[in-house]
Amino acid sequence: MRVWTIALAAIAALSCTAAANDPARVVFPESVQQGAMVIGKVPPGSEVEYAGRRLRVTPYGSVVLGIGRDAAEPAVVSVRRPDGSVHEARIAVTPRDWPVERVSGVPPRTVEPPPEVAARIAREAARVREARLLDDARADFAKPFIRPVEGRISGRFGNQRIYNGKPGSPHSGMDIAAPTGTPVLAPAAGVVTLADPDLYLTGGTLLIDHGHGISSNFLHLSRIDVKPGDRVEQGQVVGAVGATGRATGPHLHWGMNWFEVRIDPLLVLER
């Protein structure tokens, strides 16, 4: 009986190993939270689509996508393998609670801007959106991320913001409290796509692209040490914490995107 048990265990182990090494396998998590960055595995050479977008596939078969803050339905990813067979992966999306954060003492012109200021804000927002459209083959997103600064998390992704008593947009990233001048490190390698010391709402603003549509943005900086086109490595100093733009005190706002979809940096750190 013992011999049969050992034999059956060996067969099961071999089957699991064979499945893991199956070149036709498609692997995505069964469920993720709202705001997640999702990395999946498909056969190299596959065609992958999600939310109407064709996804890049690395030479070793990795793909990445983002789940929005308000996503409610399962994420459906279509994979056409090189042999023509089609697999549909369905990823359940777990809802989260979004507390309300009240922020007082914000300059009134940043909450209800006059027409000329609103026009400037719109122009600057268009520049930022354009910088997030980069889609190249670098896979800097695939390695574990690090925190750009150490400190207390003073604002969390997704929380509903109320500025001076008036409802605003949900918070698009995580705020980390730190003194002005604290060095800001690149959380992952990438290429700088935007560096501007004086955007109206976000002050010193820096965007780093990590490939395949994944990008980081750093707001309210007091100093920017890199320029568009620069290649940066993980841990490199790229700027310094400040309180520029719409800020009530020194802190780093770190946001992340998958193209236009905002994702939660804290979930990226925890993956």
N, C-alpha and C positions, 0 to 999 in steps of 0.2 A: 504494500500500500504506500509506504514511504517513497519507494522508487517511482511509482506512478505520480505521486504529488510533486516530487522534484522535477520529473519530466514535463508535467503540465505547466509548472512555473517557468521552466526554461523555454517552452514553446510560447507562452504568453509574453515573456521578455523579448524574445526574438521578434514576435509580431509587432510589439510596440516600437522596437528599434527600426524595423522595416517601415512602419508607418511614418515614423519621424523622418526617415531618410527618403521617403517617397517624393520624387521630383515633381509630381503633379499635385502635391498638397497645397491647399489654400488655408492660411491660418490667420484669423482675426480674433480679438477677445470676444467672449460671449456678451459682455455688457460693459458699459463705460458710463462715467458721470457726464452731466452737462459741462461743457467747457474743456473736455479732454482732447489731448493730442493722441491720435490712434496710429500705431505702427503695425502694419500687417505684413504677411509673407505670402508671396505667390511664386509660381514657377517663373524663372527669368524668361523674358520675351513675351510675357502675357500682356494683354490689353486690359486696363482696369479703368472703370468709370464710377464716379460717385457724385451725386447731386449735379448731374449734367456736365461734369468736368472730367476730362481725360487725365488720369494721374500718371506721373512719371514712375517708372520702375527701375530700381538700381540694378546693376549687373548681377547682384546676388539675390534679387527678388524682393527687396523691401519697398513698401509704399507707405505714404503718410497722408493723413487727412485730419481735419479738425471738426469737432462737434460744438455747435454754438451754445451760448448760454440758455437760450429758450427752446432748444431742440426737444421735441416731445415724442416724435415717432421713431421707430427703429431706423438706424442708418443702414441703407441697402447699398452694398458694393457689388458691382458686376465684374466678373473676371472671365475673360476669354483666354484660355490657355493656348500655347503655341500649336497644340494638336487640333484646335478648333472647338473643343468641349467648353461648355460654359458653366460657371459656378456662381451662385448668388449667395453672398454672405450677408446675414442679417444680424446687426449689432444692437442689442437692447440699450436704451438710454435711460439711466437712472436720474430722476429729478432731484434737485437740491433745494434747500430753503435759502431764500435771499433776504437777509435782514435789511432794515433801513438804516442808513448812516446819515446823520445830520452834520453838515459842515457849516459853521458860522464864521463870520469875519472875512468872507471872500469879497474882494473888490466888486462893487455893484456893476461896473461896466463889463465884468466878465460873466455875470449871471444874466443880465438883460442888456446886451451890447447895442449901442446906437447903430443906425444903418451903415455908416462908413466902417465901423469896426466889424459888424456882421459880414460885410463884403470881404474884408481882409481875412477873417476867420474861414470863410468859405474857400478862398483862394489857397490858403495854407492847408486846409483839409484835403483839397484836391491833390496837392503835391504829395502829401503823406499817403493817400490812397494809391497814387501812381507808383510810389516807391515800394508798395506792398505787392505789386503785380509781378515782380520778378519771379521767373520759374526756370531755374537751371538745374543741372545734373548733380551739383554738389550735395553730399549727404551729411553735412555737418550736424544736422538735427538728430542723427542716429545715435550719437554718443551721449552718455549721461550729462545733464546740465549741472552747473554749480550756481550758488547764489552770487549775484553781482556785488552785493554788500551784506555785511552782517548787521543785524539790528532787529528791533521789535517790528512786527507786522502791524502797521497802523491803519491799513485799509485793505479790504479783501476784494478779490475779483467778483463781479456780478452783483454786489450789494447795491440796492437802490439808493442813489444819492439825493439829498435835499440840500441845496445851497441857499443859505440865508432865508430859509423857509420856503423856497420854491423848488418843486420837483425837477430833477435833472435826469440825465441818462444814467443807466446802470454803470457802476465803476468798471472800467475796461482792463484793469490789471491789479497788481498788488503794490501797496505802498510800504516802504521800509524806512522807518525813522532812523536818521543818522545825521551827524553834524555836517554843516556846510564844509566842503573841501574833502570829505571822505572819498578816497579813490573808488571808482566804479569799474568792476572787472567784467570782461566779456563772459557771459555764462556758457557760451559755446563758441566754437570757431565760426567765422562767416565773413561776409563782405559788407562794407558800409554802403548803404544806399541813400542815406540822407543825413546831413549834419548841419543844423541851423541853430545859432545861439539865441535866437529871439523870435520864436513863434508866439503869437498873442496869448493863447490859452496855456500852452505847454512849455513856454520859455525855451531854455536850451534843450533841444530835441535831437535824438540820435536814433537811427534805425540800422540794425544789422540783420542781414539776410542769411539764413542758415541752410538754404537750399530747399527745393521742392515746394516753395510757397510758405515755408515756416520762417517767421521773422520775430525779432525782439525790438521793442522800442523803449527808450529811456528818456523820461521827461523831467523838467524842472532843473536841469543840470546847471551848475555854476561855471563849468568849464568842459570843453570838448577837445579831446586830444587826437582825434582822427578825422579823416576827410573822406568824402564819397570816392569809392573805388578801392579804398584800402582793404587789404586782407588782414583780418585780426585772428589771433589764436585764443583759445580758451584761457582765461586767467589774465589776459593782457589788460592793462589799465587803458580805458577808453575815454574817461572823463571824470567828473567829480560831482558829488551830491550838491544840490543847491535848493533854492526856494523861488526860482524864476517862474514867470507865468502865473496861472491861477493856483497859488499855493499859500497856505496860511503859516507854513513853517518849513524848515529844511527836511527833505525826505527824498527818496528815490521812488519814482513810479516806474515799475517794470511791467510792461504789457507784452503780450505775444499774440501773433496772428497766424492763421493758415489762410493766405490771401486776404479776403475781406472778413473772414470769420475770426472773431476774438476767442482766444483760448486762455485757460487759467495757468499762469506760470507755476503756481504751487503744485498743481497736478503733474506738470512736466517734471518738476524736481522729485516728486514722489514715485514716479513710474519705475 
